[in-house]
């Protein structure tokens, strides 16, 4: 009931985009960059506190 079948199933399937599938191809770039930024941030905090 919450997901009614459209009149043209092929048309709505082409329009509908999954949010996860649109982002997942960027993960091999985003995760190492985010990890590097986090390590630099934590290292600078440790040097500042020492």
PDB file of N, CA, C, O and CB in Angstrom:
ATOM      1  N   UNK A   1       0.813  -1.197   0.000  1.00  0.00           N
ATOM      2  CA  UNK A   1       0.000   0.000   0.000  1.00  0.00           C
ATOM      3  C   UNK A   1       0.856   1.260   0.000  1.00  0.00           C
ATOM      4  O   UNK A   1       0.473   2.254  -0.617  1.00  0.00           O
ATOM      5  CB  UNK A   1      -0.925  -0.001   1.194  1.00  0.00           C
ATOM      6  N   UNK A   2       1.988   1.248   0.665  1.00  0.00           N
ATOM      7  CA  UNK A   2       2.803   2.452   0.706  1.00  0.00           C
ATOM      8  C   UNK A   2       3.599   2.643  -0.572  1.00  0.00           C
ATOM      9  O   UNK A   2       4.097   3.741  -0.819  1.00  0.00           O
ATOM     10  CB  UNK A   2       3.736   2.407   1.888  1.00  0.00           C
ATOM     11  N   UNK A   3       3.735   1.603  -1.397  1.00  0.00           N
ATOM     12  CA  UNK A   3       4.507   1.696  -2.636  1.00  0.00           C
ATOM     13  C   UNK A   3       3.643   1.205  -3.796  1.00  0.00           C
ATOM     14  O   UNK A   3       3.770   0.056  -4.218  1.00  0.00           O
ATOM     15  CB  UNK A   3       5.829   0.868  -2.538  1.00  0.00           C
ATOM     16  N   UNK A   4       2.761   2.070  -4.316  1.00  0.00           N
ATOM     17  CA  UNK A   4       1.873   1.614  -5.391  1.00  0.00           C
ATOM     18  C   UNK A   4       2.636   1.402  -6.693  1.00  0.00           C
ATOM     19  O   UNK A   4       3.634   2.073  -6.954  1.00  0.00           O
ATOM     20  CB  UNK A   4       0.743   2.620  -5.609  1.00  0.00           C
ATOM     21  N   UNK A   5       2.166   0.477  -7.495  1.00  0.00           N
ATOM     22  CA  UNK A   5       2.816   0.216  -8.782  1.00  0.00           C
ATOM     23  C   UNK A   5       2.465   1.319  -9.760  1.00  0.00           C
ATOM     24  O   UNK A   5       1.293   1.668  -9.899  1.00  0.00           O
ATOM     25  CB  UNK A   5       2.399  -1.163  -9.350  1.00  0.00           C
ATOM     26  N   UNK A   6       3.458   1.875 -10.440  1.00  0.00           N
ATOM     27  CA  UNK A   6       3.181   2.964 -11.390  1.00  0.00           C
ATOM     28  C   UNK A   6       2.553   2.430 -12.681  1.00  0.00           C
ATOM     29  O   UNK A   6       2.515   1.223 -12.924  1.00  0.00           O
ATOM     30  CB  UNK A   6       4.478   3.732 -11.717  1.00  0.00           C
ATOM     31  N   UNK A   7       2.068   3.354 -13.487  1.00  0.00           N
ATOM     32  CA  UNK A   7       1.441   2.981 -14.749  1.00  0.00           C
ATOM     33  C   UNK A   7       2.486   2.434 -15.707  1.00  0.00           C
ATOM     34  O   UNK A   7       2.251   1.423 -16.369  1.00  0.00           O
ATOM     35  CB  UNK A   7       0.715   4.183 -15.375  1.00  0.00           C
ATOM     36  N   UNK A   8       3.650   3.097 -15.789  1.00  0.00           N
ATOM     37  CA  UNK A   8       4.745   2.637 -16.642  1.00  0.00           C
ATOM     38  C   UNK A   8       5.918   2.230 -15.753  1.00  0.00           C
ATOM     39  O   UNK A   8       6.686   3.094 -15.331  1.00  0.00           O
ATOM     40  CB  UNK A   8       5.173   3.745 -17.662  1.00  0.00           C
ATOM     41  N   UNK A   9       6.074   0.957 -15.460  1.00  0.00           N
ATOM     42  CA  UNK A   9       7.137   0.544 -14.530  1.00  0.00           C
ATOM     43  C   UNK A   9       8.542   0.854 -15.032  1.00  0.00           C
ATOM     44  O   UNK A   9       9.418   1.176 -14.229  1.00  0.00           O
ATOM     45  CB  UNK A   9       7.029  -0.932 -14.260  1.00  0.00           C
ATOM     46  N   UNK A  10       8.782   0.766 -16.337  1.00  0.00           N
ATOM     47  CA  UNK A  10      10.133   1.020 -16.839  1.00  0.00           C
ATOM     48  C   UNK A  10      10.497   2.500 -16.724  1.00  0.00           C
ATOM     49  O   UNK A  10      11.660   2.835 -16.501  1.00  0.00           O
ATOM     50  CB  UNK A  10      10.254   0.560 -18.299  1.00  0.00           C
ATOM     51  N   UNK A  11       9.514   3.386 -16.874  1.00  0.00           N
ATOM     52  CA  UNK A  11       9.792   4.822 -16.799  1.00  0.00           C
ATOM     53  C   UNK A  11      10.138   5.238 -15.374  1.00  0.00           C
ATOM     54  O   UNK A  11      11.100   5.979 -15.172  1.00  0.00           O
ATOM     55  CB  UNK A  11       8.587   5.629 -17.305  1.00  0.00           C
ATOM     56  N   UNK A  12       9.387   4.784 -14.394  1.00  0.00           N
ATOM     57  CA  UNK A  12       9.654   5.200 -13.014  1.00  0.00           C
ATOM     58  C   UNK A  12      10.923   4.555 -12.486  1.00  0.00           C
ATOM     59  O   UNK A  12      11.592   5.138 -11.632  1.00  0.00           O
ATOM     60  CB  UNK A  12       8.473   4.847 -12.109  1.00  0.00           C
ATOM     61  N   UNK A  13      11.276   3.366 -12.969  1.00  0.00           N
ATOM     62  CA  UNK A  13      12.511   2.721 -12.523  1.00  0.00           C
ATOM     63  C   UNK A  13      13.719   3.492 -13.031  1.00  0.00           C
ATOM     64  O   UNK A  13      14.743   3.546 -12.350  1.00  0.00           O
ATOM     65  CB  UNK A  13      12.569   1.257 -13.004  1.00  0.00           C
ATOM     66  N   UNK A  14      13.624   4.085 -14.202  1.00  0.00           N
ATOM     67  CA  UNK A  14      14.736   4.863 -14.731  1.00  0.00           C
ATOM     68  C   UNK A  14      14.872   6.192 -14.002  1.00  0.00           C
ATOM     69  O   UNK A  14      15.985   6.700 -13.864  1.00  0.00           O
ATOM     70  CB  UNK A  14      14.555   5.101 -16.226  1.00  0.00           C
ATOM     71  N   UNK A  15      13.772   6.767 -13.534  1.00  0.00           N
ATOM     72  CA  UNK A  15      13.807   8.054 -12.855  1.00  0.00           C
ATOM     73  C   UNK A  15      14.270   7.894 -11.417  1.00  0.00           C
ATOM     74  O   UNK A  15      14.994   8.744 -10.899  1.00  0.00           O
ATOM     75  CB  UNK A  15      12.436   8.719 -12.898  1.00  0.00           C
ATOM     76  N   UNK A  16      13.858   6.815 -10.769  1.00  0.00           N
ATOM     77  CA  UNK A  16      14.157   6.618  -9.361  1.00  0.00           C
ATOM     78  C   UNK A  16      15.636   6.271  -9.175  1.00  0.00           C
ATOM     79  O   UNK A  16      16.137   5.335  -9.797  1.00  0.00           O
ATOM     80  CB  UNK A  16      13.264   5.513  -8.771  1.00  0.00           C
ATOM     81  N   UNK A  17      16.343   7.034  -8.308  1.00  0.00           N
ATOM     82  CA  UNK A  17      17.774   6.840  -8.067  1.00  0.00           C
ATOM     83  C   UNK A  17      17.981   6.519  -6.587  1.00  0.00           C
ATOM     84  O   UNK A  17      17.441   7.196  -5.712  1.00  0.00           O
ATOM     85  CB  UNK A  17      18.599   8.109  -8.487  1.00  0.00           C
ATOM     86  N   UNK A  18      18.765   5.481  -6.322  1.00  0.00           N
ATOM     87  CA  UNK A  18      19.067   5.113  -4.950  1.00  0.00           C
ATOM     88  C   UNK A  18      20.187   6.005  -4.421  1.00  0.00           C
ATOM     89  O   UNK A  18      21.191   6.216  -5.101  1.00  0.00           O
ATOM     90  CB  UNK A  18      19.460   3.618  -4.854  1.00  0.00           C
ATOM     91  N   UNK A  19      20.013   6.526  -3.212  1.00  0.00           N
ATOM     92  CA  UNK A  19      21.007   7.440  -2.649  1.00  0.00           C
ATOM     93  C   UNK A  19      22.323   6.730  -2.368  1.00  0.00           C
ATOM     94  O   UNK A  19      23.390   7.311  -2.566  1.00  0.00           O
ATOM     95  CB  UNK A  19      20.478   8.075  -1.370  1.00  0.00           C
ATOM     96  N   UNK A  20      22.265   5.492  -1.912  1.00  0.00           N
ATOM     97  CA  UNK A  20      23.482   4.749  -1.592  1.00  0.00           C
ATOM     98  C   UNK A  20      24.276   4.453  -2.853  1.00  0.00           C
ATOM     99  O   UNK A  20      25.500   4.587  -2.860  1.00  0.00           O
ATOM    100  CB  UNK A  20      23.142   3.443  -0.862  1.00  0.00           C
ATOM    101  N   UNK A  21      23.591   4.051  -3.925  1.00  0.00           N
ATOM    102  CA  UNK A  21      24.285   3.724  -5.164  1.00  0.00           C
ATOM    103  C   UNK A  21      24.907   4.951  -5.816  1.00  0.00           C
ATOM    104  O   UNK A  21      25.868   4.817  -6.574  1.00  0.00           O
ATOM    105  CB  UNK A  21      23.333   3.061  -6.131  1.00  0.00           C
ATOM    106  N   UNK A  22      24.389   6.132  -5.542  1.00  0.00           N
ATOM    107  CA  UNK A  22      24.968   7.330  -6.138  1.00  0.00           C
ATOM    108  C   UNK A  22      26.220   7.786  -5.400  1.00  0.00           C
ATOM    109  O   UNK A  22      26.996   8.572  -5.943  1.00  0.00           O
ATOM    110  CB  UNK A  22      23.948   8.446  -6.155  1.00  0.00           C
ATOM    111  N   UNK A  23      26.435   7.308  -4.169  1.00  0.00           N
ATOM    112  CA  UNK A  23      27.577   7.743  -3.363  1.00  0.00           C
ATOM    113  C   UNK A  23      28.659   6.676  -3.270  1.00  0.00           C
ATOM    114  O   UNK A  23      29.819   6.999  -3.015  1.00  0.00           O
ATOM    115  CB  UNK A  23      27.116   8.121  -1.971  1.00  0.00           C
ATOM    116  N   UNK A  24      28.299   5.412  -3.471  1.00  0.00           N
ATOM    117  CA  UNK A  24      29.218   4.320  -3.149  1.00  0.00           C
ATOM    118  C   UNK A  24      30.458   4.302  -4.034  1.00  0.00           C
ATOM    119  O   UNK A  24      31.488   3.775  -3.615  1.00  0.00           O
ATOM    120  CB  UNK A  24      28.502   3.002  -3.268  1.00  0.00           C
ATOM    121  N   UNK A  25      30.400   4.856  -5.240  1.00  0.00           N
ATOM    122  CA  UNK A  25      31.579   4.859  -6.096  1.00  0.00           C
ATOM    123  C   UNK A  25      32.625   5.882  -5.643  1.00  0.00           C
ATOM    124  O   UNK A  25      33.762   5.838  -6.113  1.00  0.00           O
ATOM    125  CB  UNK A  25      31.172   5.140  -7.528  1.00  0.00           C
ATOM    126  N   UNK A  26      32.269   6.795  -4.748  1.00  0.00           N
ATOM    127  CA  UNK A  26      33.220   7.771  -4.223  1.00  0.00           C
ATOM    128  C   UNK A  26      33.945   7.291  -2.967  1.00  0.00           C
ATOM    129  O   UNK A  26      34.901   7.930  -2.527  1.00  0.00           O
ATOM    130  CB  UNK A  26      32.507   9.059  -3.925  1.00  0.00           C
ATOM    131  N   UNK A  27      33.504   6.175  -2.384  1.00  0.00           N
ATOM    132  CA  UNK A  27      34.062   5.717  -1.117  1.00  0.00           C
ATOM    133  C   UNK A  27      35.563   5.424  -1.158  1.00  0.00           C
ATOM    134  O   UNK A  27      36.243   5.749  -0.184  1.00  0.00           O
ATOM    135  CB  UNK A  27      33.339   4.494  -0.682  1.00  0.00           C
ATOM    136  N   UNK A  28      36.130   4.832  -2.218  1.00  0.00           N
ATOM    137  CA  UNK A  28      37.585   4.604  -2.206  1.00  0.00           C
ATOM    138  C   UNK A  28      38.411   5.883  -2.148  1.00  0.00           C
ATOM    139  O   UNK A  28      39.581   5.837  -1.769  1.00  0.00           O
ATOM    140  CB  UNK A  28      37.983   3.826  -3.424  1.00  0.00           C
ATOM    141  N   UNK A  29      37.840   7.006  -2.510  1.00  0.00           N
ATOM    142  CA  UNK A  29      38.544   8.281  -2.405  1.00  0.00           C
ATOM    143  C   UNK A  29      38.237   9.013  -1.104  1.00  0.00           C
ATOM    144  O   UNK A  29      39.128   9.598  -0.488  1.00  0.00           O
ATOM    145  CB  UNK A  29      38.187   9.162  -3.578  1.00  0.00           C
ATOM    146  N   UNK A  30      36.979   8.978  -0.692  1.00  0.00           N
ATOM    147  CA  UNK A  30      36.545   9.777   0.453  1.00  0.00           C
ATOM    148  C   UNK A  30      37.056   9.194   1.766  1.00  0.00           C
ATOM    149  O   UNK A  30      37.485   9.949   2.640  1.00  0.00           O
ATOM    150  CB  UNK A  30      35.022   9.873   0.484  1.00  0.00           C
ATOM    151  N   UNK A  31      37.023   7.881   1.928  1.00  0.00           N
ATOM    152  CA  UNK A  31      37.414   7.285   3.202  1.00  0.00           C
ATOM    153  C   UNK A  31      38.893   7.502   3.536  1.00  0.00           C
ATOM    154  O   UNK A  31      39.188   7.895   4.665  1.00  0.00           O
ATOM    155  CB  UNK A  31      37.113   5.808   3.182  1.00  0.00           C
ATOM    156  N   UNK A  32      39.841   7.267   2.615  1.00  0.00           N
ATOM    157  CA  UNK A  32      41.241   7.566   2.975  1.00  0.00           C
ATOM    158  C   UNK A  32      41.505   9.047   3.224  1.00  0.00           C
ATOM    159  O   UNK A  32      42.292   9.394   4.104  1.00  0.00           O
ATOM    160  CB  UNK A  32      42.161   7.084   1.883  1.00  0.00           C
ATOM    161  N   UNK A  33      40.858   9.919   2.463  1.00  0.00           N
ATOM    162  CA  UNK A  33      41.035  11.354   2.693  1.00  0.00           C
ATOM    163  C   UNK A  33      40.493  11.771   4.056  1.00  0.00           C
ATOM    164  O   UNK A  33      41.125  12.553   4.767  1.00  0.00           O
ATOM    165  CB  UNK A  33      40.344  12.158   1.589  1.00  0.00           C
ATOM    166  N   UNK A  34      39.338  11.256   4.415  1.00  0.00           N
ATOM    167  CA  UNK A  34      38.763  11.572   5.725  1.00  0.00           C
ATOM    168  C   UNK A  34      39.634  11.011   6.846  1.00  0.00           C
ATOM    169  O   UNK A  34      39.805  11.655   7.880  1.00  0.00           O
ATOM    170  CB  UNK A  34      37.331  11.016   5.835  1.00  0.00           C
ATOM    171  N   UNK A  35      40.184   9.816   6.645  1.00  0.00           N
ATOM    172  CA  UNK A  35      41.084   9.238   7.644  1.00  0.00           C
ATOM    173  C   UNK A  35      42.348  10.062   7.802  1.00  0.00           C
ATOM    174  O   UNK A  35      42.820  10.265   8.920  1.00  0.00           O
ATOM    175  CB  UNK A  35      41.444   7.810   7.269  1.00  0.00           C
ATOM    176  N   UNK A  36      42.903  10.539   6.690  1.00  0.00           N
ATOM    177  CA  UNK A  36      44.101  11.373   6.768  1.00  0.00           C
ATOM    178  C   UNK A  36      43.849  12.687   7.483  1.00  0.00           C
ATOM    179  O   UNK A  36      44.661  13.127   8.296  1.00  0.00           O
ATOM    180  CB  UNK A  36      44.631  11.647   5.385  1.00  0.00           C
ATOM    181  N   UNK A  37      42.729  13.308   7.179  1.00  0.00           N
ATOM    182  CA  UNK A  37      42.375  14.569   7.849  1.00  0.00           C
ATOM    183  C   UNK A  37      42.171  14.332   9.342  1.00  0.00           C
ATOM    184  O   UNK A  37      42.599  15.143  10.163  1.00  0.00           O
ATOM    185  CB  UNK A  37      41.094  15.185   7.223  1.00  0.00           C
ATOM    186  N   UNK A  38      41.524  13.231   9.695  1.00  0.00           N
ATOM    187  CA  UNK A  38      41.294  12.922  11.104  1.00  0.00           C
ATOM    188  C   UNK A  38      42.613  12.659  11.830  1.00  0.00           C
ATOM    189  O   UNK A  38      42.792  13.111  12.961  1.00  0.00           O
ATOM    190  CB  UNK A  38      40.364  11.709  11.240  1.00  0.00           C
ATOM    191  N   UNK A  39      43.537  11.932  11.196  1.00  0.00           N
ATOM    192  CA  UNK A  39      44.836  11.675  11.825  1.00  0.00           C
ATOM    193  C   UNK A  39      45.623  12.963  12.019  1.00  0.00           C
ATOM    194  O   UNK A  39      46.233  13.161  13.070  1.00  0.00           O
ATOM    195  CB  UNK A  39      45.650  10.690  10.983  1.00  0.00           C
ATOM    196  N   UNK A  40      45.618  13.845  11.018  1.00  0.00           N
ATOM    197  CA  UNK A  40      46.320  15.118  11.168  1.00  0.00           C
ATOM    198  C   UNK A  40      45.702  15.974  12.272  1.00  0.00           C
ATOM    199  O   UNK A  40      46.415  16.630  13.032  1.00  0.00           O
ATOM    200  CB  UNK A  40      46.308  15.884   9.847  1.00  0.00           C
ATOM    201  N   UNK A  41      44.388  15.962  12.352  1.00  0.00           N
ATOM    202  CA  UNK A  41      43.710  16.729  13.392  1.00  0.00           C
ATOM    203  C   UNK A  41      44.051  16.195  14.768  1.00  0.00           C
ATOM    204  O   UNK A  41      44.357  16.974  15.672  1.00  0.00           O
ATOM    205  CB  UNK A  41      42.201  16.703  13.181  1.00  0.00           C
ATOM    206  N   UNK A  42      44.006  14.879  14.947  1.00  0.00           N
ATOM    207  CA  UNK A  42      44.315  14.298  16.242  1.00  0.00           C
ATOM    208  C   UNK A  42      45.784  14.484  16.605  1.00  0.00           C
ATOM    209  O   UNK A  42      46.103  14.705  17.773  1.00  0.00           O
ATOM    210  CB  UNK A  42      43.958  12.823  16.250  1.00  0.00           C
ATOM    211  N   UNK A  43      46.685  14.398  15.625  1.00  0.00           N
ATOM    212  CA  UNK A  43      48.110  14.604  15.895  1.00  0.00           C
ATOM    213  C   UNK A  43      48.367  16.052  16.300  1.00  0.00           C
ATOM    214  O   UNK A  43      49.153  16.306  17.213  1.00  0.00           O
ATOM    215  CB  UNK A  43      48.960  14.234  14.657  1.00  0.00           C
ATOM    216  N   UNK A  44      47.719  16.999  15.639  1.00  0.00           N
ATOM    217  CA  UNK A  44      47.929  18.401  16.007  1.00  0.00           C
ATOM    218  C   UNK A  44      47.379  18.697  17.396  1.00  0.00           C
ATOM    219  O   UNK A  44      47.961  19.494  18.133  1.00  0.00           O
ATOM    220  CB  UNK A  44      47.275  19.326  14.980  1.00  0.00           C
ATOM    221  N   UNK A  45      46.284  18.077  17.757  1.00  0.00           N
ATOM    222  CA  UNK A  45      45.738  18.253  19.101  1.00  0.00           C
ATOM    223  C   UNK A  45      46.707  17.663  20.128  1.00  0.00           C
ATOM    224  O   UNK A  45      46.926  18.258  21.183  1.00  0.00           O
ATOM    225  CB  UNK A  45      44.338  17.586  19.220  1.00  0.00           C
ATOM    226  N   UNK A  46      47.294  16.486  19.825  1.00  0.00           N
ATOM    227  CA  UNK A  46      48.224  15.859  20.766  1.00  0.00           C
ATOM    228  C   UNK A  46      49.490  16.699  20.923  1.00  0.00           C
ATOM    229  O   UNK A  46      50.010  16.819  22.032  1.00  0.00           O
ATOM    230  CB  UNK A  46      48.587  14.439  20.298  1.00  0.00           C
ATOM    231  N   UNK A  47      49.996  17.285  19.831  1.00  0.00           N
ATOM    232  CA  UNK A  47      51.184  18.129  19.923  1.00  0.00           C
ATOM    233  C   UNK A  47      50.865  19.404  20.693  1.00  0.00           C
ATOM    234  O   UNK A  47      51.685  19.867  21.486  1.00  0.00           O
ATOM    235  CB  UNK A  47      51.721  18.470  18.520  1.00  0.00           C
ATOM    236  N   UNK A  48      49.697  19.970  20.473  1.00  0.00           N
ATOM    237  CA  UNK A  48      49.308  21.194  21.173  1.00  0.00           C
ATOM    238  C   UNK A  48      49.140  20.945  22.671  1.00  0.00           C
ATOM    239  O   UNK A  48      49.496  21.797  23.485  1.00  0.00           O
ATOM    240  CB  UNK A  48      48.008  21.752  20.584  1.00  0.00           C
ATOM    241  N   UNK A  49      48.597  19.774  23.039  1.00  0.00           N
ATOM    242  CA  UNK A  49      48.355  19.471  24.452  1.00  0.00           C
ATOM    243  C   UNK A  49      49.653  19.099  25.181  1.00  0.00           C
ATOM    244  O   UNK A  49      49.721  19.239  26.403  1.00  0.00           O
ATOM    245  CB  UNK A  49      47.338  18.331  24.578  1.00  0.00           C
ATOM    246  N   UNK A  50      50.667  18.634  24.475  1.00  0.00           N
ATOM    247  CA  UNK A  50      51.906  18.180  25.119  1.00  0.00           C
ATOM    248  C   UNK A  50      52.781  19.331  25.573  1.00  0.00           C
ATOM    249  O   UNK A  50      53.855  19.108  26.131  1.00  0.00           O
ATOM    250  CB  UNK A  50      52.690  17.299  24.175  1.00  0.00           C
TER     251      UNK A  50
END
